[in-house]
Amino acid sequence: MGMRRPFDPVAHELDPNFRLTKFSIGMDCSVTPLRHGGLSLVQTTDFFYPLVDDPYMMGKITCANVLSDLYAMGVTDCDNMLMLLGVSNKLSVKERDVIVPMLMRGFKDCAAEGGSSVTGGQTVLNPWMTIGGVATTVCQPNEFIMPDNAVMGDVLVLTKPLGTQVAVNAYTWLDQPERWNRIKLVVSEDDVRKAYQRAMFSMARLNRTASRLMHKYNGHGATDVTGFGLLGHANNLAKIQKNEVGFVIHNLPVIAKMASISKACGNMFGLLQGQSAETSGGLLICLPREQAAAFCKDIEKQEGYQSWIIGIVEKGNRTARIIDKPRVIEVPAKDRDGELW
């Protein structure tokens, strides 16, 4: 896939500050009070285009991404999932027969990891491959955490590293000499393949443990970091807060070597500005300062993956910003032979 030139509102005679992403909603899920005593229906849907080559992993990533919105609300149990599949009519019958069952199996296996099951969905033929789903659960009030309770003095914790979009793009450039030549001075082929694997497994990982621990450590609200990048989602979360607070981000945990690639490409991803799209990223959680370190320790003990305190909640006007020269944390800090993380 070639890179598009950035969308320029002015070229279309729109206001220079026009951002399509401003028209997204604040909450990750819809929460509907039911007619039946004190229960709420929590529901979310999501779909996108394939971004890794392995159909099984793509199925898992899609399912993890759908569930992520429930987890951001502190909902750890999903009652039911549906799968949505747009199968490209450009696939041959043979290709379709191989790929579709693998996609479905990945989705189903990931749902099972989340303690849920896939009971239906819809498959259509169209020109593009799209893959997505719906997750539904019925909750009592204490089972979800509204995202709008951040207070001054909270810290911001992020549970997965950034840089997935850079990693999957760099991987496709291995076959494109004119693109590869721009970045081969800063990374090796091996670096790129490894980053792609890291991104793939990170995207397929559920945010369920993080969601559970939000209850244990008194989380004041969260969002998952996906298509609008870290800053976009941080802004969405800040915008809906009850208190007059603002988020300031100091640290950016990034999949190893992805910051170098981003810089070598003239910053076309906006990675260090928090603008690079992520897919099925981590949860960004507002936690009481005195509990954040314990949260990070606990999640690492349970999952074997790091989380990071990346910023603070201060008095403000419900916006988020990243400081001028944020500290980039390479993840992992150093390679261990034969291990991804």
C-alpha positions as CSV (number, residue, x, y, z in Angstrom):
1,M,0.0,0.0,0.0
2,G,1.5,3.4,-1.0
3,M,1.3,6.2,1.5
4,R,-1.4,8.8,0.7
5,R,-0.6,12.5,0.9
6,P,-2.1,13.9,4.1
7,F,-5.6,15.2,3.7
8,D,-5.5,18.9,3.3
9,P,-8.8,20.6,4.3
10,V,-7.8,23.9,2.6
11,A,-7.4,22.2,-0.8
12,H,-11.1,21.3,-0.4
13,E,-12.1,24.8,0.6
14,L,-12.6,23.7,4.2
15,D,-11.4,25.5,7.3
16,P,-7.7,24.7,7.9
17,N,-8.6,23.4,11.4
18,F,-11.2,20.9,10.1
19,R,-10.6,17.4,11.6
20,L,-12.8,14.5,10.7
21,T,-11.7,12.9,13.9
22,K,-13.5,15.6,15.9
23,F,-16.8,14.1,14.9
24,S,-16.2,10.9,16.9
25,I,-18.0,10.2,20.1
26,G,-16.4,10.4,23.6
27,M,-17.4,7.1,25.0
28,D,-16.0,3.8,23.7
29,C,-19.3,1.9,24.1
30,S,-23.0,2.6,24.2
31,V,-24.5,2.1,27.7
32,T,-28.2,1.6,27.7
33,P,-30.3,1.2,30.8
34,L,-32.6,-1.7,30.4
35,R,-36.2,-2.1,31.4
36,H,-35.2,-4.8,33.8
37,G,-34.2,-3.8,37.3
38,G,-30.9,-1.9,37.4
39,L,-29.2,-3.6,34.4
40,S,-27.5,-1.9,31.5
41,L,-26.8,-3.1,28.0
42,V,-23.2,-2.3,27.1
43,Q,-22.5,-2.7,23.4
44,T,-19.8,-1.8,20.9
45,T,-18.9,-2.5,17.3
46,D,-15.8,-2.0,15.2
47,F,-14.4,-3.0,11.8
48,F,-11.4,-2.2,9.6
49,Y,-9.3,-3.4,6.7
50,P,-6.7,-6.2,7.0
51,L,-3.3,-4.8,8.2
52,V,-1.3,-8.0,8.7
53,D,-0.7,-10.8,6.2
54,D,-1.6,-13.7,8.5
55,P,-5.3,-14.3,8.3
56,Y,-5.5,-16.2,11.7
57,M,-3.7,-13.3,13.5
58,M,-5.8,-10.8,11.6
59,G,-8.9,-12.5,13.0
60,K,-7.5,-12.4,16.5
61,I,-6.5,-8.7,16.2
62,T,-10.0,-7.8,15.0
63,C,-11.7,-9.6,17.9
64,A,-9.3,-8.0,20.5
65,N,-10.0,-4.6,19.0
66,V,-13.7,-5.1,19.3
67,L,-13.5,-6.3,22.9
68,S,-11.1,-3.4,23.8
69,D,-13.9,-0.9,23.9
70,L,-15.7,-3.0,26.6
71,Y,-12.5,-3.4,28.5
72,A,-12.0,0.4,28.5
73,M,-15.2,0.8,30.4
74,G,-14.0,-1.7,33.0
75,V,-16.4,-4.4,31.6
76,T,-14.4,-7.6,31.9
77,D,-17.0,-10.2,30.8
78,C,-18.5,-10.2,27.3
79,D,-21.8,-12.2,27.0
80,N,-21.9,-12.5,23.2
81,M,-20.0,-11.6,20.0
82,L,-21.0,-11.3,16.4
83,M,-18.5,-11.4,13.5
84,L,-18.8,-9.1,10.5
85,L,-16.9,-10.1,7.4
86,G,-16.8,-8.4,4.0
87,V,-15.0,-10.9,1.7
88,S,-13.3,-9.3,-1.3
89,N,-14.7,-10.5,-4.6
90,K,-11.2,-10.1,-6.0
91,L,-10.1,-13.2,-4.1
92,S,-10.1,-16.4,-6.1
93,V,-12.3,-19.3,-4.9
94,K,-9.2,-21.1,-3.7
95,E,-7.9,-18.0,-1.8
96,R,-11.3,-17.5,-0.2
97,D,-11.6,-21.1,0.9
98,V,-8.2,-20.8,2.6
99,I,-8.4,-17.4,4.1
100,V,-12.0,-17.0,5.4
101,P,-11.9,-20.1,7.7
102,M,-8.6,-18.9,9.1
103,L,-9.9,-15.4,9.8
104,M,-13.0,-16.9,11.5
105,R,-10.9,-19.3,13.6
106,G,-8.7,-16.4,14.8
107,F,-11.7,-14.4,15.8
108,K,-13.3,-17.3,17.5
109,D,-10.2,-18.3,19.4
110,C,-9.7,-14.7,20.7
111,A,-13.3,-14.5,21.8
112,A,-12.8,-17.8,23.7
113,E,-9.7,-16.2,25.4
114,G,-12.0,-13.4,26.5
115,G,-14.4,-15.9,27.9
116,S,-17.0,-15.1,25.2
117,S,-18.4,-16.9,22.2
118,V,-19.3,-16.0,18.7
119,T,-23.0,-16.8,18.0
120,G,-23.5,-15.3,14.6
121,G,-22.8,-12.4,12.3
122,Q,-22.9,-11.6,8.7
123,T,-20.7,-12.2,5.7
124,V,-21.0,-10.3,2.4
125,L,-19.0,-10.2,-0.8
126,N,-17.8,-6.8,-1.8
127,P,-14.7,-5.2,-3.5
128,W,-12.8,-4.7,-0.2
129,M,-11.8,-7.0,2.5
130,T,-13.4,-5.7,5.8
131,I,-13.4,-7.5,9.1
132,G,-15.0,-6.6,12.4
133,G,-17.6,-7.5,15.0
134,V,-20.0,-6.6,17.7
135,A,-19.6,-7.3,21.4
136,T,-22.5,-7.2,23.8
137,T,-22.9,-7.6,27.5
138,V,-25.5,-7.0,30.2
139,C,-24.1,-5.4,33.3
140,Q,-25.0,-4.3,36.8
141,P,-24.0,-0.7,37.7
142,N,-20.9,-1.8,39.6
143,E,-19.5,-3.7,36.7
144,F,-18.6,-0.8,34.6
145,I,-16.4,2.3,35.2
146,M,-17.6,5.5,33.7
147,P,-14.8,7.2,31.9
148,D,-15.3,10.7,33.3
149,N,-14.0,10.7,36.9
150,A,-10.4,11.8,36.5
151,V,-9.1,14.1,39.3
152,M,-6.1,16.4,39.6
153,G,-3.1,14.5,40.8
154,D,-4.1,11.3,38.9
155,V,-1.5,9.8,36.6
156,L,-2.0,8.3,33.1
157,V,-1.0,4.7,32.5
158,L,-0.6,3.1,29.1
159,T,-0.7,-0.7,28.8
160,K,0.7,-1.4,25.4
161,P,3.5,0.3,23.4
162,L,2.9,2.6,20.5
163,G,4.1,2.3,16.9
164,T,1.9,-0.5,15.4
165,Q,1.2,1.5,12.3
166,V,4.8,2.3,11.7
167,A,5.7,-1.4,12.2
168,V,3.2,-2.7,9.7
169,N,4.0,-0.1,7.1
170,A,7.8,-0.6,7.4
171,Y,7.2,-4.3,6.9
172,T,5.5,-3.7,3.6
173,W,8.4,-1.5,2.5
174,L,10.8,-4.4,2.6
175,D,9.5,-5.2,-0.9
176,Q,9.6,-1.5,-2.1
177,P,13.2,-0.5,-2.8
178,E,12.4,3.3,-3.1
179,R,10.7,3.2,0.4
180,W,13.2,0.8,1.9
181,N,16.2,3.0,0.9
182,R,14.8,5.8,3.1
183,I,14.9,3.8,6.2
184,K,17.6,1.2,5.8
185,L,20.2,3.6,7.2
186,V,18.5,3.5,10.6
187,V,17.1,-0.1,10.8
188,S,18.0,-3.6,9.6
189,E,15.6,-6.0,7.9
190,D,15.7,-8.0,11.0
191,D,14.6,-5.0,13.1
192,V,11.7,-4.5,10.8
193,R,10.6,-8.1,10.8
194,K,10.8,-8.3,14.6
195,A,8.9,-5.0,15.0
196,Y,6.2,-6.4,12.8
197,Q,5.9,-9.6,14.9
198,R,5.9,-7.5,18.1
199,A,3.1,-5.3,16.7
200,M,1.1,-8.3,15.5
201,F,1.2,-10.0,18.9
202,S,0.6,-6.8,20.8
203,M,-2.5,-6.0,18.7
204,A,-3.8,-9.5,19.3
205,R,-3.5,-9.3,23.0
206,L,-6.6,-8.7,25.1
207,N,-6.9,-5.7,27.4
208,R,-8.9,-7.9,29.8
209,T,-6.3,-8.0,32.7
210,A,-5.9,-4.3,32.5
211,S,-9.7,-3.9,32.7
212,R,-9.9,-6.2,35.8
213,L,-7.1,-4.3,37.5
214,M,-8.8,-0.9,36.9
215,H,-11.4,-2.1,39.5
216,K,-8.8,-3.3,41.9
217,Y,-6.7,-0.1,41.7
218,N,-9.6,2.4,41.6
219,G,-9.3,3.6,38.0
220,H,-11.1,6.9,37.4
221,G,-11.7,6.3,33.7
222,A,-10.1,4.9,30.6
223,T,-10.1,4.7,26.8
224,D,-8.4,2.3,24.4
225,V,-5.8,3.8,22.0
226,T,-6.7,2.9,18.5
227,G,-7.3,4.8,15.2
228,F,-7.0,8.4,16.4
229,G,-3.5,7.8,17.9
230,L,-2.5,8.4,21.5
231,L,-3.2,12.2,21.5
232,G,-6.6,11.8,19.7
233,H,-7.8,9.3,22.3
234,A,-6.3,11.3,25.2
235,N,-8.2,14.3,23.9
236,N,-11.5,12.4,23.6
237,L,-11.1,11.2,27.2
238,A,-10.2,14.7,28.5
239,K,-13.1,16.3,26.7
240,I,-15.7,14.3,28.6
241,Q,-14.3,14.7,32.2
242,K,-16.6,16.1,34.9
243,N,-13.8,18.0,36.5
244,E,-11.8,20.8,35.0
245,V,-8.7,18.8,34.2
246,G,-6.2,18.5,31.5
247,F,-3.8,15.6,30.5
248,V,-0.1,16.1,30.1
249,I,1.9,13.3,28.5
250,H,5.7,13.1,29.1
251,N,6.7,9.6,28.1
252,L,6.1,7.6,24.9
253,P,6.7,3.9,25.1
254,V,7.3,2.8,21.5
255,I,8.0,-0.5,19.9
256,A,11.8,-0.7,19.5
257,K,13.3,1.2,16.5
258,M,9.9,2.6,15.4
259,A,10.8,6.1,16.5
260,S,13.9,6.0,14.3
261,I,11.9,4.9,11.3
262,S,9.3,7.7,11.9
263,K,12.1,10.3,12.0
264,A,13.8,8.9,9.0
265,C,10.5,9.3,7.1
266,G,10.3,13.0,7.8
267,N,7.9,12.2,10.6
268,M,5.1,11.3,8.2
269,F,3.4,9.2,10.9
270,G,3.4,11.8,13.6
271,L,4.4,9.1,16.0
272,L,6.2,11.3,18.5
273,Q,3.3,13.9,18.3
274,G,0.9,11.1,19.4
275,Q,-0.9,11.3,16.0
276,S,0.1,7.9,14.5
277,A,-2.9,5.6,14.2
278,E,-2.7,2.5,16.4
279,T,-4.8,-0.6,16.0
280,S,-6.0,-2.6,19.1
281,G,-3.6,-0.5,21.3
282,G,-3.5,-0.5,25.1
283,L,-5.8,1.1,27.6
284,L,-5.0,4.7,28.6
285,I,-6.1,4.8,32.2
286,C,-6.5,7.6,34.8
287,L,-5.3,6.1,38.1
288,P,-4.7,7.6,41.6
289,R,-1.0,8.4,41.8
290,E,-0.4,6.2,44.8
291,Q,-1.9,3.1,43.1
292,A,-0.4,3.4,39.6
293,A,3.0,1.7,40.3
294,A,1.2,-1.2,42.0
295,F,-1.1,-1.5,39.0
296,C,1.9,-1.7,36.6
297,K,3.6,-4.2,38.8
298,D,0.5,-6.4,39.1
299,I,-0.2,-6.4,35.4
300,E,3.4,-7.4,34.6
301,K,3.2,-10.2,37.1
302,Q,0.0,-11.6,35.6
303,E,0.8,-11.0,31.9
304,G,4.5,-10.7,31.6
305,Y,4.1,-7.4,29.7
306,Q,5.1,-3.9,30.9
307,S,2.8,-0.9,31.4
308,W,4.0,2.6,31.8
309,I,3.1,5.8,33.7
310,I,3.1,8.2,30.8
311,G,1.7,11.4,32.1
312,I,-0.3,13.3,34.7
313,V,-3.8,14.8,35.2
314,E,-3.6,18.5,36.2
315,K,-5.9,21.4,36.4
316,G,-6.9,22.3,32.8
317,N,-9.5,22.9,30.2
318,R,-10.3,19.3,29.3
319,T,-7.7,18.9,26.6
320,A,-4.6,16.7,26.3
321,R,-1.1,17.6,25.2
322,I,2.3,15.9,24.8
323,I,5.3,18.0,26.1
324,D,7.8,19.3,23.5
325,K,10.5,16.7,23.9
326,P,8.8,13.6,25.4
327,R,11.0,10.8,26.6
328,V,10.9,7.9,24.2
329,I,11.0,4.5,25.9
330,E,12.2,1.8,23.5
331,V,10.2,-1.4,24.1
332,P,11.8,-3.8,24.8
333,A,14.8,-1.9,26.0
334,K,17.2,-4.5,24.7
335,D,16.8,-7.6,22.5
336,R,17.0,-11.0,24.1
337,D,17.9,-13.8,21.7
338,G,14.9,-15.8,20.5
339,E,12.5,-13.7,22.5
340,L,10.2,-11.0,21.2
341,W,9.8,-9.0,24.4
